[in-house]
Amino acid sequence: MQRLVANIRSVFVSASFITMIGMGLTPVEAGAQRWNSKQREDARTCESFGNRYGTRAFSDCMLAQQHRRDTKQMRSIEETQRLSQIARDGQIMADRARRQRCERNPDRRECRRKYLSD
């Protein structure tokens, strides 16, 4: 049984390697292609700062770039939450004002619709 599993595993590894070669990729290039465009942009930024790939300064720079992007994304999410809350508060205030106008004068045109859900 173990021999069968070993044979299957070797066939799978060979097929994967042949497929990668057929695609023109080596295992190192396959890993490099997994970098997304943001990581490549960060790497270019760090290199433009004079940091060479593989050095501690480069790694620190990459971490700083990731932190910058994460912080930017968090600020964007927080801003969206604030704007959503402002919009909800505005809608609540508009509904209250409409309700009060309708209570004072039920013949108003806007009061003909069913705004008073209470």
Secondary structure as the mmCIF struct_conf table of DSSP 4:
data_model
#
loop_
_struct_conf.conf_type_id
_struct_conf.id
_struct_conf.beg_label_comp_id
_struct_conf.beg_label_asym_id
_struct_conf.beg_label_seq_id
_struct_conf.end_label_comp_id
_struct_conf.end_label_asym_id
_struct_conf.end_label_seq_id
HELX_RH_AL_P HELX_RH_AL_P1 GLN A 2 GLY A 22
TURN_TY1_P TURN_TY1_P1 MET A 23 GLY A 24
HELX_RH_AL_P HELX_RH_AL_P2 PRO A 27 GLN A 33
TURN_TY1_P TURN_TY1_P2 ARG A 34 ARG A 34
BEND BEND1 TRP A 35 TRP A 35
HELX_RH_AL_P HELX_RH_AL_P3 SER A 37 SER A 48
TURN_TY1_P TURN_TY1_P3 PHE A 49 GLY A 50
HELX_LH_PP_P HELX_LH_PP_P1 ASN A 51 ARG A 52
TURN_TY1_P TURN_TY1_P4 TYR A 53 GLY A 54
BEND BEND2 THR A 55 THR A 55
HELX_RH_AL_P HELX_RH_AL_P4 ARG A 56 ARG A 104
TURN_TY1_P TURN_TY1_P5 PRO A 106 ASP A 107
BEND BEND3 ARG A 108 ARG A 108
HELX_RH_3T_P HELX_RH_3T_P1 ARG A 109 CYS A 111
BEND BEND4 ARG A 112 LYS A 114
#
